[in-house]
Structure formats: C-alpha cells, structure tokens
Amino acid sequence: MAKKISITTRGGDKGESSLYSGERLPKDSPRFMAIGDVDELGAFLGVAKLHAKKPDAFAGIVYIQKTLFILSAEIATTPERLGRLKQRIDQAALAELDSHCIGLEAKVDIPPTFVLPGESLASAHLDCARAVARRCERRIVKLSTGNLIQNDFLLAWINRLSDFLFLLARYEA
C-alpha cells in the first residue's frame, strides 16, 4: 500500500515559502503576491466554469486555467533557473490567446457603452475574474519593472487576458 502524502509540510510556519526554483522568500514578497493573485483568478474561473452554459465558453475557461499554471510556474522561477520549466508563456501562447479573442469577437456584438456586470451568473463570475486578471497584471508588471521576470510575451499575454475574459463574459451573457 502506498504511503499517504500530507500536504502539511510546516515549511511556511514562519512566513516563508519556496519558489518552484527552490529559493525561500517571505510570503508577502512581490512574487508570492502575484502567484496568490493568479491562484485567486484560477479559483474565480472555476466558479465561472461551473455556471457556463455554452460548451465553447467552458472550454475557453479550461484553456485559461491550464495556461495560468504555466504562467504561475514562470513567476515562481528565478530567471537563472527558467531552463527547468517545460513550458513558458511564449509567442505561441500569445498567438493562441489572440486567436481565441478573434473567434469571440466574431460571435459577440461589443456594446458601445460600459457594461454592467450581472447579465447572467456565468458572465458575472467572468467579470469578477476579469477584474482579478487586471490585478494580476499590475502585480506582474511590478515584477517586470523590478527585473524579477523578463518575458515580454508574459506581459502581453496577461494584458490581453482581461480582453478575452470581457469577450467571454459578453458571449455567456
């Protein structure tokens, strides 16, 4: 019988945690603040996914959730250890997100005015996720301006994510 694994390591009991690349940092470091916000975004997307009525909206949310794992791993890795990562946010990831946006733009009439969130349960959750995505972007920009990450594709991807979530919310509404 396999030994049961506990998620409790007690390694963070003094307010520090390990990056994916192994370094220990305070839990309130800019990297962990960004990682936490990306985690929150993934959770909001999980709620939106549960309420999505359209199969391609559901698939779009799953695609973003999976890509957020790649993004988080990159944020949790110092530049000198990026070679450990199997995937990164690159030109192909950015092109894929752009393709999803173009596909949604063809299906959605973009309102000429501001949109009040709450047209449907799924769209309301997607609008909440969009707001969290914008916070994630601000955190990631701070990492970039502090030279803690150096990937222009990652910056562009997180910038365009809020557009995608806006379109997805309008599509679900």
Secondary structure, 3 states (H helix, E strand, C coil): CCCCCCCCCCCCCCCEEECCCCCEEECCCHHHHHHHHHHHHHHHHHHHHHHCCCHHHHHHHHHHHHHHHHHHHHHCCCHHHHHHCCCCCCHHHHHHHHHHHHHHHHHCCCCCCCCCCCCCHHHHHHHHHHHHHHHHHHHHHHHHHCCCCCCHHHHHHHHHHHHHHHHHHHHHC
